[in-house]
Amino acid sequence: MDLSHLQYLLNQGEGLRIEFKEAEDSVPSSFYETVVSFSNTDGGTIFLGVDDDGKVKGIDGNAEVSLIKDIITALNSRDCIDPPVYVQPFCINHPDGKVMVIQIPASSQIHNHAGTIYSRDFESDLDITNNQQRLSDLYLRKRNFFTEAIIYPHLSMTDLDDKLFDKAFTLIRNNKSDHPWLMANKEQLLTEATLWRKDFQTGQDGLTLAAALIFGKDETIQSLLPAYKVEGMLRKENKDRYDDRINPPLRTNLIDTYLELKAFINKHLPEKFFMEGDQRVDLRDKIFREVIGNAIVHREYTSALSTELIITASEVVITNPNKPYFHGVIDPFGFNPYPKNPNISKFFTAFGWTDEIGSGVRNTNKYLPLYAPGAHPLFVENDIFKTVIPLRFVSLGNYADSFISWLGISESYDSHLSEGLQQIELPAECFEQTWQQVLLHLVPCWHQKGTQLNALDWFENQAFAEEEIKKVPSWHEKSTQLLKKKNRYLIGILSLCSLPIALSDLMAAFDYKNAKTFRDNYLKPLRDSGLVVFTIPEKPTDPDNKYTLTQQGKAFLGGLLNKF
């Protein structure tokens, strides 16, 4: 988390997953109630040194170390929080003072503070200890959602691999030499990490699915999850099968799975270094450490579908079965992270393979443009979680001269279009393609998505056969029906809106005289479809208002159907 992201969260104000607390030199008593309520519901972030209105008051810089120590000690004590909660508080220097950030993951367990169970409700921590209905609902929700917490009463220590415990302790020690888990033996570690738990509704106790996945022998995992499989393939030359693969597919513990996938990435992708301050950062490691870690941490392991990591010449795509929290493309700076397997997540954080909650998305978005200039990752949450890491960035601006000629718009707009089209990303597979090849991608994509957006009234009988595209020197010639007139205008308007542009300039580009008809036939459908917006949306009649593309509008124009 950096200063800009901190300010973004402060501006949101308190809510279901955000809590502000003033704390100059001591931990406020209500802090532990909020920890429990966040753990019991959807997780959240506590900011110490901030008042209820989101104004930074700051904590005493001299008290930072003691505050962190007090928090960690208390959250590791069952006298305070039961079961314990493991966090890694950190501080950010805000212009108005130092803010301590404590991110609390959602838990598969029911936690209490000094015997009292709390749940989060809007901005409040509610005592539900004696509310049987809410407790039952909470138990049921966790049992259904967090399948990593399933108890297997007949699973025993003999089904686990001692060597994996040794490996885990070494990884933890190398990452954080004073981690409290280092003081535990194997049995204590399983208990402290909630890999051995009791279900207070059923009375069952024993090792969980998460315990088997992290520490289980291969035969144990395969017996519990016979369909579980992780694939890794390279498809640069042989795109139908593979050039290289992890063979056999991985059906082993999560520690070795992570290491194997990371080694496969390192084998096939080049290193690239970057100086961040005085630190030399390995960008490949920075990006794929968390991308792979998050794919493993957030997988739904009871699904029969496999996890796949595919490396091509243009991108890395990772897909894994998922229990979606919502459906759609994840905004890297405006989403609420939600751990699907919080106990597995705690281990990966302790190993140093993932950082704070949600950091994988934000860090990838931050470092990928340095590894592949101009590129941005794509994270799509559905029943299958999809992560796309482009290795190349291709913009429509690479074909600006050809596209402008093809549009048939006045030369007076060449400079405007050339600059705007640089912001329109094309799929990575368009890298080093000819303009005709790019058209063979774009025209069918425009047609496919255009006919799905009812407001556009896109002509469905649009011709876009390959031979028609290839013979077109300019799409506005009467000799072709490549794009109907209305469709041509819509694409032309979207192209011009790649930079903010006034209504009068849009009309002049097409030699259009009637402003009302132009707005009704073209601009309103584009706005209703979410492709174009006003630059001053709160003042639609402002004479200084202009039209500009939304992110969806850019995706439409660039033929990026997976971004809708």
LINCOR-V766341 format. One record per backbone hydrogen bond with DSSP energy under -0.5 kcal/mol. CO is the residue of the C=O (numbers start at 0). NH is the residue of the N-H. If there is no record, write none. Layout:
BEGIN
co->CO nh->NH
co->CO nh->NH
END
This chain:
BEGIN
co->1 nh->5
co->2 nh->6
co->3 nh->7
co->4 nh->8
co->5 nh->9
co->6 nh->10
co->7 nh->11
co->8 nh->12
co->9 nh->12
co->14 nh->17
co->16 nh->44
co->17 nh->14
co->18 nh->46
co->20 nh->48
co->20 nh->49
co->23 nh->59
co->27 nh->30
co->28 nh->31
co->29 nh->33
co->30 nh->34
co->31 nh->35
co->32 nh->36
co->33 nh->37
co->34 nh->38
co->35 nh->39
co->36 nh->40
co->36 nh->119
co->37 nh->42
co->38 nh->106
co->43 nh->103
co->44 nh->18
co->45 nh->47
co->45 nh->101
co->46 nh->20
co->46 nh->49
co->47 nh->99
co->48 nh->56
co->48 nh->57
co->50 nh->53
co->54 nh->50
co->58 nh->97
co->59 nh->62
co->60 nh->63
co->62 nh->66
co->63 nh->67
co->64 nh->68
co->65 nh->69
co->66 nh->70
co->67 nh->71
co->68 nh->72
co->69 nh->73
co->70 nh->74
co->71 nh->75
co->73 nh->76
co->73 nh->80
co->74 nh->84
co->75 nh->77
co->76 nh->79
co->76 nh->80
co->79 nh->113
co->81 nh->111
co->84 nh->86
co->89 nh->100
co->91 nh->93
co->91 nh->98
co->93 nh->96
co->96 nh->93
co->97 nh->58
co->98 nh->91
co->99 nh->47
co->100 nh->89
co->101 nh->45
co->101 nh->103
co->102 nh->104
co->103 nh->43
co->108 nh->110
co->111 nh->81
co->111 nh->113
co->112 nh->115
co->115 nh->112
co->116 nh->127
co->116 nh->128
co->118 nh->125
co->120 nh->123
co->123 nh->120
co->123 nh->125
co->125 nh->118
co->125 nh->127
co->127 nh->130
co->129 nh->131
co->130 nh->134
co->131 nh->135
co->132 nh->136
co->133 nh->137
co->134 nh->138
co->135 nh->139
co->136 nh->140
co->137 nh->141
co->138 nh->142
co->139 nh->143
co->140 nh->144
co->141 nh->145
co->144 nh->146
co->145 nh->148
co->146 nh->149
co->147 nh->209
co->149 nh->208
co->150 nh->152
co->151 nh->154
co->151 nh->206
co->154 nh->206
co->155 nh->158
co->156 nh->159
co->158 nh->216
co->159 nh->161
co->160 nh->163
co->160 nh->164
co->161 nh->165
co->162 nh->166
co->163 nh->167
co->164 nh->168
co->165 nh->169
co->166 nh->170
co->167 nh->171
co->168 nh->172
co->169 nh->173
co->170 nh->174
co->171 nh->175
co->175 nh->178
co->178 nh->181
co->179 nh->182
co->180 nh->183
co->184 nh->188
co->185 nh->189
co->186 nh->190
co->187 nh->191
co->188 nh->192
co->189 nh->194
co->189 nh->195
co->190 nh->193
co->194 nh->207
co->196 nh->205
co->197 nh->199
co->198 nh->202
co->203 nh->198
co->205 nh->196
co->206 nh->151
co->207 nh->211
co->208 nh->212
co->209 nh->213
co->210 nh->214
co->211 nh->215
co->212 nh->253
co->214 nh->160
co->216 nh->220
co->217 nh->221
co->218 nh->222
co->219 nh->223
co->220 nh->224
co->224 nh->227
co->228 nh->306
co->229 nh->249
co->230 nh->308
co->231 nh->245
co->232 nh->310
co->233 nh->242
co->233 nh->243
co->234 nh->312
co->236 nh->238
co->243 nh->233
co->244 nh->246
co->249 nh->229
co->252 nh->256
co->253 nh->257
co->254 nh->258
co->255 nh->259
co->256 nh->260
co->257 nh->261
co->258 nh->262
co->259 nh->263
co->260 nh->264
co->261 nh->265
co->262 nh->266
co->263 nh->267
co->264 nh->267
co->264 nh->268
co->271 nh->282
co->271 nh->283
co->273 nh->275
co->273 nh->280
co->274 nh->276
co->275 nh->278
co->278 nh->275
co->278 nh->280
co->280 nh->273
co->280 nh->282
co->281 nh->285
co->282 nh->286
co->283 nh->287
co->284 nh->288
co->285 nh->289
co->286 nh->290
co->287 nh->291
co->288 nh->292
co->289 nh->293
co->290 nh->294
co->291 nh->295
co->292 nh->296
co->293 nh->297
co->295 nh->298
co->298 nh->300
co->299 nh->302
co->306 nh->230
co->307 nh->309
co->307 nh->318
co->308 nh->232
co->309 nh->311
co->309 nh->316
co->310 nh->234
co->313 nh->390
co->313 nh->391
co->314 nh->311
co->315 nh->388
co->316 nh->309
co->317 nh->386
co->318 nh->307
co->319 nh->384
co->320 nh->299
co->321 nh->323
co->327 nh->380
co->329 nh->331
co->330 nh->333
co->330 nh->334
co->334 nh->336
co->340 nh->344
co->341 nh->345
co->342 nh->346
co->343 nh->347
co->344 nh->348
co->345 nh->349
co->346 nh->350
co->347 nh->351
co->347 nh->352
co->347 nh->353
co->348 nh->351
co->355 nh->358
co->357 nh->361
co->358 nh->362
co->359 nh->363
co->360 nh->364
co->361 nh->365
co->362 nh->366
co->363 nh->367
co->366 nh->369
co->366 nh->370
co->367 nh->370
co->367 nh->371
co->371 nh->374
co->377 nh->387
co->378 nh->329
co->378 nh->380
co->379 nh->381
co->379 nh->385
co->380 nh->327
co->382 nh->321
co->382 nh->384
co->384 nh->319
co->385 nh->379
co->386 nh->317
co->386 nh->388
co->387 nh->377
co->387 nh->389
co->388 nh->315
co->391 nh->393
co->393 nh->425
co->394 nh->397
co->395 nh->398
co->396 nh->399
co->398 nh->402
co->399 nh->403
co->400 nh->404
co->401 nh->405
co->402 nh->406
co->403 nh->407
co->403 nh->408
co->405 nh->474
co->409 nh->412
co->410 nh->413
co->412 nh->416
co->413 nh->417
co->414 nh->418
co->415 nh->419
co->416 nh->420
co->417 nh->421
co->418 nh->421
co->419 nh->422
co->420 nh->395
co->420 nh->396
co->420 nh->423
co->422 nh->424
co->423 nh->395
co->425 nh->393
co->426 nh->429
co->427 nh->430
co->429 nh->432
co->433 nh->437
co->434 nh->438
co->435 nh->439
co->436 nh->440
co->437 nh->440
co->437 nh->441
co->438 nh->442
co->440 nh->444
co->441 nh->445
co->442 nh->446
co->443 nh->447
co->444 nh->448
co->445 nh->449
co->446 nh->450
co->448 nh->451
co->448 nh->452
co->449 nh->452
co->449 nh->457
co->451 nh->453
co->452 nh->455
co->452 nh->456
co->453 nh->456
co->458 nh->461
co->464 nh->467
co->464 nh->468
co->465 nh->469
co->466 nh->470
co->468 nh->471
co->470 nh->472
co->473 nh->476
co->476 nh->479
co->480 nh->462
co->483 nh->487
co->484 nh->488
co->485 nh->489
co->486 nh->490
co->487 nh->491
co->488 nh->492
co->489 nh->493
co->490 nh->494
co->491 nh->495
co->492 nh->496
co->494 nh->497
co->495 nh->498
co->496 nh->548
co->500 nh->546
co->501 nh->505
co->502 nh->506
co->503 nh->507
co->504 nh->508
co->505 nh->509
co->506 nh->509
co->506 nh->511
co->507 nh->510
co->508 nh->409
co->512 nh->514
co->513 nh->517
co->514 nh->518
co->515 nh->519
co->516 nh->520
co->517 nh->521
co->517 nh->522
co->518 nh->523
co->521 nh->525
co->522 nh->526
co->523 nh->527
co->524 nh->528
co->525 nh->530
co->525 nh->531
co->526 nh->529
co->530 nh->549
co->532 nh->547
co->533 nh->536
co->535 nh->538
co->538 nh->541
co->541 nh->544
co->545 nh->534
co->546 nh->500
co->547 nh->532
co->549 nh->553
co->550 nh->554
co->551 nh->555
co->552 nh->556
co->553 nh->557
co->554 nh->559
co->555 nh->558
co->557 nh->426
co->558 nh->560
co->559 nh->562
co->560 nh->563
END
